[in-house]
């Protein structure tokens, strides 16, 4: 969800500049009796505070015939509560000098407010209200049905290459729920009843499925008192949650397909199966991704875009998830360049990282990039709050916020070449060609 930003954002951005590189991030964490996990990090650099709630529910927890529920609730959670009038949630935060937003992915839904530090109590009350008293009624549901369907039209159906992620996941996964994406199906959202939405809310938006993180300028003892006041009495959820245990079978042959879209230029995509977030070879794969596509001097940009001038854009991302994910590479062709030529250039880059060990000079540069990216990700209140919640939920080690960089620095040149050889193989990948509809045979 996106809203117009206020001048308060200037202070929010400035706060990031005040976080010292390499400093240890002290935090306190504990559980309430109802299962809510709480993480607190104090920093008095600037008078702002972040309040975030990480709900451990994403699209993978949905039923195959009711996809899109987690994303639907990303919107519905702003409808209001028993004590917050409909449509007033944004107004309350913004009129008190704050910013707010929410995101949904395959594994979690995340909500946050960035507020002046004297409004911490307000932020905690707002989050506790929608955890306990969310307004799930026919008016809100029907309103958000329209909003979600319109969002799908704008972001996927009417956007060039908009089905990129949807097509990738559908081709890469056959049995695991990652085969559908968080945006879900408009058809299933239409078919769902009010009772189904209420049941989803009571199942997943409960304290024992949530992590509350508070970061910034506040007093620990005062925050604990308010957290207990607003969240301590919320009942623990008792409904059984859908936690998929199904394992996607190992892919043994290349999957190749063509998607005809309302586009002018071809796109070529590779998607390789890789281990889960924090699992075996996670860090070497992260560094391999940085090598291939981080910055103007990255291999894919330098060779495919600048040197050969075959693509307008070329890059990769290690799409690591809670369960095994994908390592994705893509290129959008220059005018007159065929998809086959583009694939050849991408295959050449894959061959290089598999067959040639990275030089010491390039490896040193890579380490510097990784260190810079790591420090930048924890250089703001919002970044620290998100990192603390992610490390606790995905890695089961909140202190990785202080130690994870060491794991990156332990990766060797040999490790990067090894994971490229192990995972970037034809039998382990999906290859998609996006071509103009005009090229589709009638």
N, C-alpha and C positions, 0 to 999 in steps of 0.2 A: 504494500500500500504506500502511496506517495501523497504528501501534502506539501503545500507551499511553506517554505522555511522562513523563520523570522530572523530578526537581527541577533537574537540570542545565539544563533548558530556561530556567529563570529567568536563569541567567548568559548563555545564548545570546541571549535577548531583550534583556537589559541591554546586551549588546555593541552592539546597534544604536543605542542612545542615545549612544554615545561616538564615533560616526563624525561628524566635523564636516561641516556643510553646505558644499558647493562645493569641498572640498579635492581636490587632484589625487590620483588613485589610481595610484601607481607599480607597475609590474609587469615581470617578466622572462618572456620566452617563447622557446622553442627546441624543436627536434625531436630525438628519439633516432634512431639509425640505422635502427630498425625502423619508423619513421614515426609513432610516438606524439608528439602535440603536447603540450607542457607549458607551463602558465601559472602563475606564482608571484607572489603579492602578500603582502607582509609587513605586519602591523599588530600592534603589541605593546600595544594598548589593554587587552585582557583576555586571560587565559591560555587561549584556546581556538583551535582550528584546524579548518578545513573541508577535507575531501578529497572531490572530486567527479570523476566520469567521465561524459563526454558521448559516447555512441556514436551515430554518424551513421546510425542505422537506425530507421525508424518504420514505420507501417502502409503507407505508399506504396511501400515496397520489397518488399512481399509479393506473392505470386502471387494472382491473382483466386480461385483455388480452394483457397487456403491462407491465408486472412486470419486475423488475430489472433496471428500468430507473435511479433511484437515485444512485444506486451503479455504474451504467455505467458512470454517470457523475463524480463520485469520480475519475475515471480514466481519463475521457475526459478533465477534468479541468486542467490537466497537459500537454495537447497537445501543448499549446502555444496560442498566441493571435495575433492581428494585428501588435503588436510591439514586440512580443517575438517569435523568430524563433521556429519552431516545434522541440520538444524534448530538448529545452534549459532550461526549467523551473528549473529542478533539478540542472543542471550545474551552473546556476546563483546563486542559494542559497548556494550550497556547495562550490563554488569557493570563496564566500565571508564569509566563515567560519560558515555557518549555517546548521541547520537540518530542515527537513520538513516532513509532512505526512498528511494523511487524513483518515477518517473513515466514514462509513455509517451505520445507524441503521433503525429501523422502523419509527422513528419520526424526524430524522434530519440528515444532512450531515455536517461534521466538517473538516475544513482545518486549518493547523497551520504551522508557521515558527518560529524557535528559532534562533535568530541572535545576533551577537555582537551589542551592543547598538548604535554604530555609523552607523549601517545599517538599522535603523528603517524606514527611508524614502524609502529604497529599498523594504522592506517588504510590506509597504502600497501601493506602486506602483504596485507590483506584484499582490496583491489581487484585487486592483481596475481594473487592466487590464483584469483579467478573469471574473470580474463581468460585465464589459462593452464590452470587445472586444474578448471574447473567440472564438477560432477557431473551429467552428462547421462545418466541411466540410466532403466530402466523404472519403478523405484519413484518417483523424483522426477517423471517425466513423468505417471504415472497419478495421483499425488497432486495435481499442479497442474492437470490436466484438470478434476478435480472442483472445485477452488478457483475456477478461471476461469469455469466454467459457472455456479457459484453466484453469483459476482460479477455476471455478466450478468443473472441473474434478479433480483437485488436492485436493481441500479442502472438497468436498462432495462426488463425485461419486467414487473416488478411495481411500478414507480415511476410515479406520475402524471407525464405529459409526458416520461417516461424516454427515449423514442425521438426526442426533439427533435433531437439532433445527427445521428443516423443518418438520419432522414427528410430533414433539410435537405441533407445531403451527397448522398444518393441522388437527390434531385430536381435539385440544382444541377450535378452532374457526370455526364456520360454516358460518357466515355472515359478520363478521368484517374483514377488510383488513389485520389484523394481521395474517390471515390464510396463507398468503404467506410471505416469508422471503426476506431480502434485496438482496440476491444473485440473486433472480429472475429466470426466465426461459430462457434457451438458445434459445428455439424455438421462444419466443416472441422478444428477442433481434435481432434474425435473420430476423424476419418478419417486424420489425419497419423500417420506411423510414427516410431518412435524414430530411424531413420536420417535422416529429413527434419529432425527437430529438431537432430540432431548436425550436419548439413550447414549449417543456418542459423547455428548457433553458430560454426562454423569459418569461415564466410564473413564475418560482420559483427562479431563480438565479438573483434576483432583490433586490435593497437596502431595500425596505419595507418588505422583507421577510428574512432579515439578521441582525445579531448582530456582530459588529466588537469589538473585545476586544484587548487592548494593555496592557501588564503587564511587568514591569521591570524597567530598568535604562533609563529614558528619562525625558524630560521637558514637562510638561502638555501643556503649551501655544504653544510650538513648534509643539507638536503632533497634537493639534487641528487645527493649520494652515495647516499642511500637509494633515490631514484627509479631511478638507474642499476642499483643492486643488485637491486631487485625487478622492474623492468620492462625493463631493457636486454637481457636474454637471451631475452625472449619473441619467438618467431619472427614475422616479418611475414606477414600473411595473403596468400595467393596465389590464392584463389578469386575468380572474377569476381562483382562485386556488381551487383545490379539497380539501376541509376540511371535512373528513368523520364525519357524525353525527350519523351513525348507531350504535346501542347498541347491543352487543352480548347478546342473551337471556340467562337467568339463567339456568345453567346446573342442571338437576334434577336426573340424573342417571349416575353411573360410566361408563366411556368409556374405554374399554380394548381392546388391539390389540397386534399383534406380528409382528415384522419386522425381516425378515431373511436377514442377511448381511454377508459380507465376513469377518467374525470375528472368533476368537477361544473361547472367553469367553463371557458368557451372561452378559447383562446389563439390569437393571430394573430401570424404571423411573416413578416417580409420578409428575403430574403437576396439581396444585390446582389454581382455579381462585381467584384472589385477586383484591382489589381496585387499582386505578391509582396512579401514582407517586405523593406523597404529599397529597393524599386523606385520607379518613377515615382509620385509623389503619396502615398507612404506617410505622410509626416509631416502633410500637411494632413488626410488621412483619420483619422489618430490624434487630431488636435485636433478634428475634426468629431465623433468619437465622444465625446470628453470634453464637448463642448458639449451633446450630446443627452442624455447619461445619467450623467455623473459627479456624484454628490452629490444631496442633497435639492433643491437649487435648479436642477438641470439641466432643460432644456426639457421632456423627455418626462415626468419626474416631476412637475414643477410644473404642466404644462398638462393632461396626460391623467389623472394620478392625483389631484392635489390640487384643481385648479380645476374640471375637468369631472367628476371622480369616476367615470370610466368604467372604470378599471382598478385592480386591487390592486397590480400591479407593472408597470412599463414601463421599458424600457431598450434599450441597444444594445451591441455590441462589434465592434471591427474585428478579425475573425478572420484576421489576416495569417499566411501560411504561407510556406514556402520557395518554392513555386510559387504562382501567382495564387490568392488566397483569396476570402473573402466579408466583406461588411459586413452585419451582422445587426441587425435591429430586432425587438423583440417586446413584447407586452403580454398580461397575463392579466386577463380581464374581471371586473368586479364582478358580483355577483348581479343577474340580470335584464337585463344588457347583452348585446346580440347581437354576434356576430363582425363583422357588416357595419358596425355603429356604431363598433366599435373600429378597424376598418381605416380608416374615414373620418377618425377623429381622428389616426391615425398618418400617413395621407396628407397631412393638413393640416400636420403638423410637417415632413414632407419638403418640401412646397411652400414653407414659410417659409424654410428654409435655402437653397433653390434660388433663390428670387425676391427675398429681402430680405437685404442685406448686414448682417452682425452689427455691432452698435453698438460704438463705441470703448470704452465702459464695460464691456460684456460681454466684449469681446475682451481687455481688460486683466485681467479676472477669470479668463478662460480661460488666459491665459499664466501667471498665478500658480498656477493649479491644475496645469498641466502641469509647471511647475518643481517644485512640491511633490511630485508623484507621482514625478518622475524622481529627486529626492534620496532619497525614501523607499525606492525600489526598490534603491538602493545604500547603504542605511543599516544593513546587517547583513552578517555574514560569508557567510551563505547567499546573500543577494541579490547581493553582489559576485561570488561564485564563479559563479553562474548567468549574470550579465551578461557576464562575461569569456568564458565558453564560447560563449554565444549570439552575441556580436559577432564572435568569430573565425570561427565556422562559417557563420553566415548572412550576415554583412555583409563578411567578409574584412577586417575592420579592428578589431582588439582595442581600439585606443585610442579607439573611439567611447564607451567608458565615461567618457572625459573631455571629449569634444567633441560628443556627440549633442545635448545640450541646446541648443547653438548652432543646430543644424538646425531644432529646434522653434521657436526664437525668430525664425528667418528667415521662417517662414510668415506670410503676410499675411491680412487679412480677405478680400481678393479671392481668394486661393488656396482658402480654405475654401468659399466660394460656388462657385468654379469646379469643384472636385471633386464637390460635391453635384450640380451640373448635369450633369456628365459621367457619373457612375456611378449616381446614384439615379434611374434611369429605369425605367418599367414594363417595357420590352422586355429589360432587363438583370437582372430579378429573378425570384425564386421567391416565391410567396405561399402559405403553408400555414395552414389553419384546423384547429386541434385542437378537436373537438367531443365532447360526451358520447356514449357508445355508445347511449344511449337515443334519440338523435336520428337514428340510422342507419336508413335505410329497409330493411325486411326484403324 
